[in-house]
Amino acid sequence: MMKEPHTNDVNTVEVEHQENQQTSDSSIAAANAIKYTAYIILFFGFLYFLVQYVLPLL
């Protein structure tokens, strides 16, 4: 059975509603604090390497 091309059949579409939960400001601040603390530790580790191993060679 073929559908008529000019019929007024209306298809209903259910839209799923999703709530987007925003991450809290405190968790973003904590993540940034951990990230920048890691950067500082890596920086001082690199400086320690330069002072202990590279500078004595000069």
N, C-alpha and C positions, 0 to 999 in steps of 0.2 A: 504494500500500500504506500503510495507516494503522497507527500505532503503538498498541499496547495502552496504556491509561492507567495500568494497575496493574502494569506489568512492573518488574522489578528491574534494569533496565539502568543501569549506572554509567558516567557520562562521566568520563574522566580529563582533568584540566586541568593543563597544565604551567605552573608559576609561574616567571617569569623572575626570577632573583636579580641584583640590582644592588648593587654595593658603593658606598657613599657615602664619598667621600674628603673628610675634614675639611680645611679650609684650615689651614695651619700658623699658629701664633701669631706667628711672625716676619713673615709676610706681612700679617697683620691689623695688627700694630704699625706696619709700614712704611706701609700705606695710611692709618692714622690720623695718622701723622706728616706725610704729604704733605697730608692734608686740613686739619689745624690750621695748618700752615705757610702754606697758601693763605689761610686765614682771617686770619692775622696780617698777611700782605702786603696784603690788601684793607683791613684796618683802618688800617694805617699809610698806605696810599694815600689813604684818605678823610681822615685827619688832615692829610696834606700838602695836599690840595685845600682844606680849610678854612683852613689857615694861609696859603697862597699866594693864594687868590682871594676867599675870603669875608671874612676878618678885615680886609684892607685897605679893604674897602668900608664898614666900620663907623666 
